[in-house]
Amino acid sequence: MPSGRHVVVQALKVVWVFSVFYFELWTFYLHAGSCEWPAPRQDRADDAEHVLLVADPQILDMNSYPGRHPALQWLSQVIVDLNLRKNWRAALRSRPDKIVFLGDMLDNGRMDVTDKEYSAYHRRFRRVFQGSGTTPTFYIPGNHDIGLGEPSAYSRSTQANARYVAHFGEPNKIAYVGGHALVMIDAPGLVDEDRERISLGRTFDDWSFPPNGTMSFAKNIPRDLDDAIPRILLTHIPLHRPPKSGCGPLRERGTIHAGHGGGYENTISREASQMLLEFIKPTFVFSGDDHDYCEYTHHYSGRTAPEITVKSLSMAMGVRRPGYQLLSLAPTDRNFKSPATAATTLCLLPDQLHIYLGVYVPLLVLSLALIGVMNALARYRRRFSHSSDGPWRNEDALPAPASLSSGRRPMRLTRQRSSPGPGRSPPSYAAPLKRVLKTTLISARPGRQRSLTRDILYDIRDVAILPLLLFSLITWWTMAS
């Protein structure tokens, strides 16, 4: 019958293997499977096109945490890249028709680095977000991608815009999806334009927009689009809203506050936001940058435009549960005279920090405690049996040889010496053979058992091998596929 210690070790193996499989793989599929595409119009749901919105993945680099030891920075990159990869794979299970990244693809894309370093940085982004195949993907710039403000080592490189365009495409553009026009703008560039206007004390009435700037792009949209086509504005930086405006029940904490500093701006100014709404006339607005979810409805010219600030996909951006946004767009149905409609929903992902600190750490402490207690109890029982029934009593030891149990004197294991010939020394076969047999038999003798610490370490090894192997296989498969 197995000892209690053996049962505990086997049970812990099962618990750890199940935990690793569930929390490293299966829970991500469950979260993705529970989030379905919203139906913009029930009568023609099959006509809808589906857009996956992703915000602020911010791939880390060795400058992301300047105060950390390089080894910890490297470990942070590995952990966050793995989490992003799992989140991305989960999001792709929705099989979108189009994908839009709402900026801040790279945490330090704006920094002054060599072309070789930037290319390697960009390749890491592509490796993490591979797997979308031929799905059309669009990108808009964030302040971490191209910077904001005057060029400096930590705000904006003089090459940031050119590098962004070369690797991610034009910052201002329009895409047509599901009977809607997705109007994507360069929000950091707009903020720079607006800061220059304000510094010169100009109003929009006496301000000439830069010809290749974001505001000129927005102003020309009415000429480029049919008024019957509904527009959806996509901006990295959220639009202005009154102080202390709520964000709805799906936000983790706080709200979005206006504010600015070196390299960032929390919201676009009130005047610039109003001008964007008047020029573009959106029916929906989607933004990023804040990292947490927020809902707010803008009012302009007798119209309304709900704005959704999309959650960050990354565990490293200050939110416990990362997320992404699903957007369904249905075109105008000319036969039934129904208007084009849009519907959106938030999809939440597992709390990776809770998995590490709230599942693995307590389970590790419990496992170590159980292994230690069971080994101590087993050693106590052996000592108690030894003192009560003699030195050969041990329920875990092998049965004594028949020669010992019969009471007869055991045979000597040394070889019978023959008389050596003249000038020859006697062969010494007995000593090595005796040492081998002694070493083999000692492990089964009660008086020569392994130490308590060694027993505990052996049990920890036995419990850990399968879960660590499974974790390694899941990690390899996640990053490679």
N, C-alpha and C positions, 0 to 999 in steps of 0.2 A: 504494500500500500504506500503511495507517495507521501512523503513527509509534508508538514505544513509549509515549510520553507519552499519546497519544490512547487507546491500549488500556487503560492503567492507569486513566485517568479513567472510561472506560465500565465497566470491571470494578468500580471502587469504587461507581459508581452502583447497579449490580445488587446488590452486597453490602449496601449501606446500605438499599436498598428492601426486600430480603428480611428484613434484621434488624429493621427497624421493623415490618413487617407481622407477623413471627413473635412478637417480644417484646412488642409493644404490644397484640396482639389474639389471635393464634392460640394461643399457649401457655396462655392463660387457659381457652380452650375445651378444649384437650387435658387440662389438669388436672381440669376439671369433668367431662369425659367419662369419665375413668378412675376416678372415684369413684361407685360405684353404691349404691343403697339396700340395706342389709343385710336379709336375710330372717329375720324372727323365728320363723317356723315354715314349714317346707318344704311341708307338706301343704296349707296355705291361705295361701300368700304373696299371692294376689290380694286377700285381705280386709284386708291391712295398710293402715293409714293412715300417712302420712309427715309428719314434723315436721322443719323446718329450724331449728336452734339457732344463733343468732348472738350473739357476746359482744364487748363493749367496743369498739365502733367509735370512740367518743369524738371526734366531730366537733370539730376544732380551732377556736379563735377567736383574736382578737388578744391574749388574756391567757394563752394556752397556754404561750408561751415568753417570760416577762417580760424576759429579758436580751437578746433578739434585736432587731435593727433592724426597724422596721415593714415595710420592703420584704422582708426575709427571712421575717418572719412571714406576710406575704401569700403569698409564694412557697411556703412550707411548706403553707399551706392549699390552694393550687391543686394541688400535687403529691399530697398525701394524699387530698384529695377525689377526684381522678382515679383513684388506686389503689383507693380504697374502691368507687368506682363500677364499676370493672372486676371487682373481687372479687365484688361483689354480683351483677352480671350473670352471672358464672360460676356462682355459687351457685344462682341462679334457674333455671339450665338443668336442675336436678334436678326441677323442677316439684313442689314440696311441696304437701301438702294444708293444712298449718298452718305458721305461722312464729312463733317466740318469740325476742325480744331479751332477753338475760340481764343487762341493765343497762348503765349508763355509755354511753347513747346520745350524750350531749353531754359534752364535756370540762369545760365550766364552766357547766353548767346550774344549779348551786347558787349561783352568784354573784349579788350584789345589783346587778341591772341594771333598766332600765325595761322596762315591758311591751312596748313597741315593739321594743327590742333583743332581748328574749327571743323574740318572735314571728318576727323575722327570722332568728335563730339556729335556731329550730325549722324554719323553711321550708327552710333549707339542708340540714338532716337529711332532710327529705321529698324534696328534689330528688335527693340522692345515692341514697336508697333507694326511688326510684320504680320502677314496672315490675311490682310483684307483683299488680296488678289487684285482683280481689275476694278474694284469698286471705286468710282470717282471720289477723290478726296480733295477738300479745299482747306486752306490755312489762312488765318488772319493774324497779323502781328500783335504781340503783346510787348509791354515795356521791358520784360526780361529778354525778349528776342532782339529788339532793335534799340532799346534804350529810350530815355525820355529826358530832355534837357540838354545842356551843353555837353559836348564830348569830354569824357574823362575815363579813367581806368575802370570805374565801377558804375558809370551811368550810361555812356554810349561811346562805342568805337566809331571812328570816322569811316570805317568800312562796314559798319553793322547793317546799314540798309542794303548795300550792294550784295553782301553775303546772304542776307535774308532772301532777296529776290532771286539769287542764283540757286538757292536750295529749296525755297518754299513757294516761289511765284510772286506775282504782283500783289501788293497789299490792298489795293482797291479794285473790286471787281463785282460782277453780277453773274449769278447762275440761275437758270430756270429749272424749277423742280415742281412737279405736281401742280401745274397751273399757277405757280407763285414765282415771284422774283426774289431770290435771296441776295440782298444788297450787303456786301461785306466791305467794311471800311478799315482804314488804318487809324485806329483811335489814338495811339501815342503821337503820330504825326499831327493829328487834329489838335491835340493838347498843346503841342509845340507852337502851332500856328496861333492858337488862342492866347497863349502866354505872350507871344510877341505883340499881338494886337493890344492886349491889356497894358503891357509895359509902355506902349506908345500913347496910351490914353485914347484910343480910337473906339468908336462903336462900329457895329456891323454895317451901318448905313454909309459910313465914310471909309470903309476898309476894303481894299482890293485883295481878293483871295489869291494866293499863289496859284499859278495856272496848273501845276501838277499836284496840287495839294488835295487833301481829303474834302475840304469844304467846296472846292470847285467841282470835284467829282460828284458830291451830293447835289449841288445846285443844278447840274446838267442832267440829273436823272429824269425829271419830268419830260425832257425832250426825247429821251431814249426809250421810255417805257409807255405802253398803252395805259391809259388811266384805268381801264377795266382789269388790269392785272394787279392783284394784291401783292404788296411788298412786305418782306420780313427783313428787319434790320439786324445785322450781326455785328457786334462791336465788342472788343476786348474789355474796354473800360465802361462801367455802367453809366447810364444817363443820370442827370441831376434829379434829386427828389428832396422835399422839405426835410429839415432836421427831425430826427426821431421817428421817421416813417417806419412802420412795421414791415416785416418781411414774410409774415404768414407762419403757420404752425410747423412747417417742414424744415425750418432753419434750426440749427443746433443751438446757437446762442447769439445774442446781440443783434445789431442791425448794421446797415451800411452808412457810414458817416463821411461827409465831405472832408477832404484833407489832402495835403500834398507835401512833397519833400523831394530830396535828391533822388531822381530816377523813378518816381511814382506819382500817381494822381488817383485818388480813390473814386472820384466821379468826374465826368465831363462837366464843365461850368454850366450854369443855368441858361445863359444866353446861347451858348453853342448847342446845348441839348435841344432847346426850343427851335433853333434854326434847323437842326437835323430833322426833327419831327415835321417841320413845315415843308422842307425840301423833299424828303423821301416819302412822307405820308404812310408810315408802316401800320400794318394791322397787328403785328407782333414784334417784340424786340427780345433778342437773346444776347446776354453778355457773360463775361467771366471775371477774372482778376481777383474777386473777393474771396474765392475758394469755398464759400458756403452758399447754400441755396437761399434765394430771395425772390419774392413776388411783389411787384408794385405796378400800378396802373397809371399811365400818363394820360393827360387830357390836353388836347390841342385842337383848335379850329372846329369845335363841335364833335370831335372824334375821340376815341379812346384807343390806347395801345398798351396791352399788358406787357410788362418786361419780366422775363425770367433770367435771373442770374444763376448760371449753371454751376453745380458743385465741382470741385476738383476731383480728378480721377486718382490722385495720389494720396497715399497715407501720410506723406511728409508735409502736407500743407495746412496743418492745424485743425483738420476735421477728423472726428473719430470714424465716421462712415463715409468713405468716398462715394462718388456717384457719377452718373451720366444722364443725359436727357434724350428721350425719344420724341421725335416730331413727325407727325403724319400730315401730309398735305394732299387735299383732294381738289382736282380742277373743277372749273365751272361745268355743270351739266346742262348743255344747251337744250336737250330734249325736255327735261323736267323743270327748266328755268331755275335750278337751284344754284346758289352762289358757291364760289370756291371757299373752302373752309380749312381750318388748321386745328389740330389738337396735339397736346403735348403731355408728357408724364415724366416724373422723376423716377429713376431707378437707383436704388441704394445697394451698396456692396458691403461685404463683411468688414467688421471692425478688426483690422489686422493687429493693431496694438493690443486689443483685448485678447485676441487669440494667443499672442505671445505672453502677456503679463497675467491675464485672467484665466487661461487654460493651461498652457504649457508649464509655467512657473509653479502654480499650485500642484499640478500633477507630478512635476519633478520632485517637489518637496515631499509629497505624500509617498511617492515611490521610494525615495531614499529612506524615509522613516520606516516604512513597512519592511524594506530589506534589512535595515539595521535591527529592528525589533525581532524579526523572525530569526535572524542569525544569532542574536543574543539569547533568545529562548532555546534554540537548538543547542547552543553551547552549554547553557545551564542544565538542560536535560541530560546531556552527555556526562557532565561532571557529576550530577546527582546519581546517575546510573553507575558510574565508575566507583563512587564512594560507597554505594549500597551493595553492589553485587560483585565487586572485584574489578581488577584492572582490565579484564577482557570483555566486559559487558558494554556493548554499544550497538544500538539498534540500526545505526547507519553504516556500521562497519561490515566487511565481508565475513562470512562464517570462518571459524578457525579451522586450520588444516586438520585432517582426520588424525594425524599422528599426535596432535596436541590434545584433541578431544578424547582420545582413547586412553590417555594417561601414560602411554608409553613414551619413552625418550625418543625424540625425533632423530632421524638419521643425520649424520654429519654431511655437510655439503662440500667439504673439501675433498680433493682427489687424493687417493692412496698414493703415497710417494713410493717410487721404485728406487732401488739403490743406484745411485749415479755411477757411471763408469769413471775410470781413472781420468782425472784432469777435466771433468765436466761438472758444471754447477747444476743443481737440481732445478727442474722447470717450476715456474711460479704461476701455474694456471689458477690456483685456488683463490688467491687474493683478489684479482679482478672480478672473477665470477661471484665471489662472496659480496663484493661491494655492489654489483648490479642487483643481485637478489635482495640485498638489504635495502637498497634504495626503493625497489619495487614494492616490497612488503611494508615498508614504514608508513606509506600513505594510507594503508588500511588499518594500521594499528591505532587504537584509541589514544595512546599516549603521545603520538606524533602527528596530530591533526594540524591543518593550516591555521594560521592566526585568524582572529576575528576580522581584522582589517582586510586580510587577503580574501577571506570568504565573501565579505561584502563587495569587494571590488570585482570578484568573479561573477557574482550575481548581477551587479550593475552592467557588466559587459554582456552577460547573457540576455538581459532585458533590452539593452540598447541596440544590439546588432540589427535586428529586423526593422525597427522603426527608422533608424538612421539610413539603412539601405533603401527603404521605401521613400523617405524624404529626398534622398539623392536622386532616385529614379524619377520622381515627380518633378523635381527641380530641373533635371536635364531635359525631360520631355517638354516641360512648360517653356523653357528658353529656346529649345531647338526646333520645336514644331511651329 
